[in-house]
Amino acid sequence: MICQVRKAFCRVGVIVVAGLLMVGVMCPPGSAASPTAPAAGLDDAARKMWGERALVSYAALQRHLYLGSDQHHLYLEKYPREPADNAYSYLWPMREATAATIDLTLVPGAGRRYRSDVRDRFAGLGAYLDPGHSPPGYASYVVPPLGGGGDLFYDDNAIVGLEFVRRHLLEHGVTDLHRAEQIFDVLTEGWDTDSSHACPGGMFWVDATWTSIRAANVTGLTAELAAHLYELTRDRSYLDWAKRLYDWNRTCLRSPEGLYQNDISPDGTVNPTLWIYNSGAMIGAGVLLHRATGDPGYLAQARADAAAALDYWTEGNRYYDQPAVFNAIFFKNLMLLDSVRHDARYRAVVEAYAEHTWEHNRDPELGLFRFPPSGGGPYDPSYRPETLEQAAVIQTFALLAWDRGHYRFAA
């Protein structure tokens, strides 16, 4: 399981919890139970069940963690709120709630009911947009007058950009596409241009002076956004960026086993920690590059990365101990791959995890999911449920309810 690692960095006068990257050491795997994977067929009964579970879990999220329109469409970080907590969640949970709401619009028979909720989520994201950053980007916490703002994490901005793309793909709003392009302009500022660094290039994790690591997650996620933008605009510069980002990750952080190590320092020190979503981002980037260019090599690489990830993370059920949000990102990119090259194993893995989580991590009284501080692992009643994990579980359930044709919108 993951050791007790939190995504927290002490700053002067504030604790900033932001960014998708987690630095740590993998503890011995295999602590979770070993449920039998359910059948992978897309039968109507199974899809209906997962849709119902997604909707029930979303209702619990809204009941206990959503603050409503009178509180700027924002969320709590944890339930129940304690006096020392921030008034609102950090950006990352807000983004995951946005992704979960978009995902509900693709649940058969339920979609229309959640379109207004999607608008509310994007209104909430606006509270994090920092006009003082050049170019304007999303801070880790709500900006004045609601809060004190925070550092700009490039990985946070990449995933927010991907949600603007997904809403554009589903609703065809030109404003969403333009906003995604503006976010990409922010992300290009995070590319390392210092040729004296080991393995030159790569994306810095955060726009700050307190760390200079270049990370697999942000580089892969930004590659996904660039590939989407090329597919949508046919602007060659986006394709060039997508290839540059994708190739750097494969060259500098891909292990001989086909997994992605977490980050590299300017002196060349590689942090070998493995997180499942780093593979997910690269699987998705490969699929999108294939989809945008027709090059079969990218699809072959995505399939190879998926095979390596599944071999590693399903051995000893390692993935049950990964943070729920990291699994959601991996699963959605895995099903994006399934949209172009079907493999029954992909859905079976998602369904086994979802069933295990429903049975073992759900608090039936609240309808919320409880995990240890790492965000993954066995049920622990002593820890408060969080928007981040609740939204991730909703995404996973909703994914299993979709028509297979909608997997192309997964990531």
Disulfide bonds with the S-S distance in Angstrom:
Cys3-Cys27 1.90
Cys199-Cys252 1.69
